[in-house]
Amino acid sequence: MEPTSIFMGRHFQERYDEEPQVAMVMPLLEGLDGVEKMSKSKKNYIGIDESPNEMYGKAMSIPDETQNKSKSL
């Protein structure tokens, strides 16, 4: 959803005497390939139920230029 749509929703809430909700907009987390969004269906994710060794291996496979973006999220 576009941030503009989210903020317009707040406008309509105020207009109809409803309390506006807080909207948080964040960029998508890139997957292990550093190109596509992180997605289980694309098999480029780190699952929380995976073994520590598997998580570590996947984390180490993330391209260096992508890691800085991931850290800020």
C-alpha positions as CSV (number, residue, x, y, z in Angstrom):
1,M,0.0,0.0,0.0
2,E,1.3,3.4,-0.9
3,P,2.0,5.8,2.0
4,T,-0.3,8.4,0.4
5,S,-3.3,5.9,0.8
6,I,-2.5,5.3,4.4
7,F,-2.3,9.0,5.2
8,M,-5.6,9.7,3.3
9,G,-7.2,7.0,5.5
10,R,-6.2,9.2,8.5
11,H,-7.8,12.2,6.9
12,F,-11.1,10.3,6.5
13,Q,-11.0,9.1,10.0
14,E,-10.7,12.6,11.3
15,R,-13.4,13.8,8.9
16,Y,-15.9,11.2,10.3
17,D,-15.0,12.0,13.9
18,E,-13.0,8.8,14.4
19,E,-9.7,8.8,16.2
20,P,-6.8,8.6,13.6
21,Q,-4.7,5.5,13.8
22,V,-0.9,5.5,13.8
23,A,0.5,4.5,10.5
24,M,4.0,3.1,10.2
25,V,5.6,2.7,6.7
26,M,8.8,0.8,6.3
27,P,10.6,-0.5,3.3
28,L,10.4,-4.2,2.4
29,L,13.1,-6.5,3.7
30,E,15.2,-7.8,0.8
31,G,15.7,-11.5,0.6
32,L,18.9,-13.6,0.7
33,D,19.6,-12.8,-3.0
34,G,19.6,-9.0,-2.2
35,V,17.2,-8.3,-5.1
36,E,13.7,-9.7,-4.5
37,K,11.7,-9.1,-1.3
38,M,12.1,-11.7,1.4
39,S,9.5,-14.3,0.8
40,K,8.9,-17.9,1.9
41,S,7.5,-18.7,-1.5
42,K,10.7,-17.5,-3.2
43,K,12.8,-19.5,-0.8
44,N,15.0,-16.5,0.0
45,Y,14.2,-16.1,3.7
46,I,15.6,-17.1,7.1
47,G,13.0,-19.0,9.1
48,I,12.7,-18.6,12.8
49,D,12.3,-22.4,13.3
50,E,15.5,-23.3,11.4
51,S,18.6,-24.6,13.1
52,P,21.2,-22.1,14.3
53,N,23.7,-23.5,11.8
54,E,21.3,-23.1,8.9
55,M,20.4,-19.5,10.0
56,Y,24.1,-18.6,10.3
57,G,24.8,-20.0,6.8
58,K,21.9,-18.1,5.3
59,A,22.9,-14.9,7.0
60,M,26.5,-15.2,5.8
61,S,25.2,-15.7,2.2
62,I,23.6,-12.3,2.1
63,P,25.5,-9.9,-0.2
64,D,27.6,-7.3,1.7
65,E,25.9,-4.3,0.0
66,T,22.5,-5.6,1.2
67,Q,23.5,-6.2,4.8
68,N,23.6,-2.5,5.7
69,K,20.0,-2.0,4.5
70,S,18.9,-5.0,6.6
71,K,20.6,-3.7,9.7
72,S,18.7,-0.5,9.6
73,L,15.3,-2.2,9.5
